[in-house]
């Protein structure tokens, strides 16, 4: 069964850190560009960070210098290290996989991140 499973979300105080993980099952991440998105209540889903197959990274301006995306193809897992968290980072975070050689794309079920002030 093909799926992405996120973990690592939770409640943290402002200034704290969390590390999200996204584990792939049923397919090999090494053929996919990966990304983290987030969606806050009443807002559209937005791109947080992305990483290409050769580990080139891209970040939203709002998280540059605070978040780091990485991948471990041997573990079939992508990570999002989040430092210096702010209340405005509160959202459901989703993992996305996009196949570089076709139209396939997969989404995880999301993990809640809540930052208290």
C-alpha positions as CSV (number, residue, x, y, z in Angstrom):
1,X,0.0,0.0,0.0
2,X,1.3,3.4,-1.0
3,X,1.3,6.0,1.7
4,X,3.1,8.8,3.5
5,X,3.0,8.8,7.2
6,X,3.8,12.0,9.1
7,X,4.8,12.1,12.8
8,X,6.4,14.4,15.3
9,X,3.8,17.1,15.6
10,X,2.6,18.4,19.0
11,X,2.2,21.3,21.3
12,X,5.3,23.5,22.0
13,X,5.9,26.9,23.5
14,X,7.0,29.9,21.4
15,X,10.7,29.6,20.7
16,X,10.7,25.8,20.9
17,X,11.6,23.2,18.4
18,X,10.0,20.2,16.8
19,X,11.2,17.6,14.2
20,X,8.6,16.3,11.8
21,X,9.2,13.0,10.0
22,X,7.5,11.7,6.8
23,X,8.0,8.0,6.1
24,X,7.1,6.6,2.7
25,X,5.7,3.1,2.3
26,X,5.1,1.3,-1.0
27,X,7.4,3.4,-3.1
28,X,11.0,4.7,-3.1
29,X,11.5,8.3,-2.2
30,X,14.7,8.6,-4.2
31,X,12.6,9.0,-7.4
32,X,10.5,11.9,-5.9
33,X,10.9,15.5,-5.1
34,X,9.6,16.1,-1.6
35,X,7.9,19.0,0.2
36,X,6.2,20.1,3.4
37,X,3.1,22.1,3.2
38,X,0.9,23.6,6.0
39,X,-2.6,24.7,6.4
40,X,-3.9,26.9,9.2
41,X,-7.6,27.2,10.0
42,X,-9.3,29.5,7.5
43,X,-6.3,29.7,5.3
44,X,-5.1,28.0,2.1
45,X,-2.5,25.3,2.1
46,X,1.0,26.8,1.6
47,X,4.4,25.5,0.7
48,X,6.8,25.5,3.6
49,X,9.9,23.8,2.2
50,X,10.9,21.5,-0.6
51,X,13.9,19.3,-1.4
52,X,14.8,17.9,-4.8
53,X,16.1,14.4,-5.6
54,X,19.6,15.8,-5.4
55,X,18.9,17.7,-2.2
56,X,18.5,21.2,-3.5
57,X,16.2,23.0,-1.0
58,X,13.8,25.8,-1.1
59,X,12.0,27.6,1.7
60,X,9.1,30.0,2.2
61,X,10.3,33.4,3.3
62,X,8.4,33.1,6.6
63,X,10.5,30.1,7.7
64,X,13.9,30.8,6.2
65,X,16.7,30.5,8.8
66,X,14.4,28.6,11.2
67,X,13.3,25.4,9.4
68,X,15.5,22.8,7.7
69,X,14.2,20.1,5.3
70,X,16.3,17.0,4.8
71,X,16.0,13.6,3.3
72,X,17.4,10.1,4.0
73,X,16.7,8.0,1.0
74,X,18.1,4.9,2.7
75,X,15.4,5.3,5.4
76,X,12.8,6.4,2.9
77,X,12.1,9.4,5.1
78,X,12.0,13.1,4.9
79,X,12.4,15.4,7.8
80,X,11.5,19.0,8.8
81,X,13.5,20.4,11.6
82,X,11.6,23.5,13.0
83,X,13.4,25.8,15.4
84,X,12.4,29.1,16.8
85,X,8.7,28.3,16.5
86,X,6.2,31.1,16.5
87,X,2.4,31.0,17.2
88,X,1.9,31.8,13.5
89,X,3.5,28.5,12.6
90,X,0.5,26.7,14.1
91,X,-1.1,24.6,11.4
92,X,-1.6,21.1,10.1
93,X,1.6,20.1,8.3
94,X,1.4,17.8,5.3
95,X,4.1,15.8,3.5
96,X,4.0,15.7,-0.3
97,X,5.8,13.5,-2.8
98,X,6.0,14.3,-6.5
99,X,7.4,11.8,-8.9
100,X,10.0,13.5,-11.1
101,X,9.3,11.3,-14.1
102,X,5.6,11.4,-14.3
103,X,2.3,12.7,-12.9
104,X,2.2,10.8,-9.6
105,X,1.9,12.7,-6.4
106,X,1.1,11.6,-2.9
107,X,0.0,13.4,0.3
108,X,0.2,12.3,3.9
109,X,-2.6,12.6,6.4
110,X,-1.1,15.6,8.2
111,X,0.2,16.2,11.6
112,X,-0.9,19.0,13.9
113,X,1.7,21.6,15.1
114,X,0.5,24.0,17.8
115,X,2.7,26.8,19.1
116,X,1.6,28.6,22.3
117,X,2.6,32.2,23.0
